[in-house]
Amino acid sequence: MDRATLPKEPRALRALVRAGEWQTTTEGLAPGYVQANLAIVPKDLAFDFLLFCQRNPQPCPVLEVMEAGSPEPRQTAPGADLRSDVPRYRVYEHGELVAEVTDIGDRWQEDFVSFLLGCSFSFESAMLAAGIPLRHLQAGHDVPVYVTNRDTVTAGAFAGPLVVSMRPVHHSQVVRAVQTTSRFPGVHGAPVHIGDPAEIGITDLDSPQWGARTAVREGEVPVFWACGVTPQAVALASKPPLMITHAAGHMFLTDLEDAHLAVL
């Protein structure tokens, strides 16, 4: 199915995902609507993970937490089903990625607690409206994502490195990019680093851990935002018995409008 022919409304797009007709990345889909990262843990780990999110609000801004056993995000997408409405999921057991699947209905447990976390895809519309080009969108590929040498703040069973996404910004527009994204703290907010990637432990911008290479051209500056893939790096580092997430770039599409998350 071609992206150009896809519906624009999140509900219609989720129906395609649930039917197995869209299993690839959601970058650029449902413009104007909030996309969300997903993390699912058993109830006995849910408080620790909620505390982890509270202590690390930039990489893990909480949009909604479901009741134990409920796959329905009643506040952000009533009627949706988190067991089937994400294009691709990753299953981690004891720090190992054991499966990547398009449906987790057969893995669902009644003690699962699901977390929807803000995603930087949601502030990209505001960046474009501010006249800031986004080359990964122009090229039709995912934003590059990197593991850094910065640690997150530990909470109970959860600890690990901060993960960031990178967008090249012309030096004349860096201040505008900071101002624009700062208005969206619910979807990662302002950058966590601007400039030399080596200062945050990134030795090769051409080799992201997730997403696709995006070159930094002459006159541009690499700008880094906290990323909702952080829980996946934390799952690898902390080795919880079980954790399920979205696959990087394969987000859950909510019914929330981006504008509702903006602050003045």
Secondary structure, DSSP 8 states (H G I E B T S, - for coil): --GGGS-SSHHHHHHHHHTTS--S--TT-STTEEEEEEEEEEHHHHHHHHHHHHH-TTT--EEEE--TT----TTTSTT--TTTSSS-EEEEETTEEEEEES--GGG--TTEEEEEEE-THHHHHHHHHTT---HHHHHTS---EEEEEEE---BTTB--EEEEEEEEEEGGGHHHHHHHHHT-GGGT-S-SEES-GGGGT---TTS-SBS------TTEEEEEEE-TTHHHHHHHHH--S-EEEE-TT--EEEEEEGGGG---
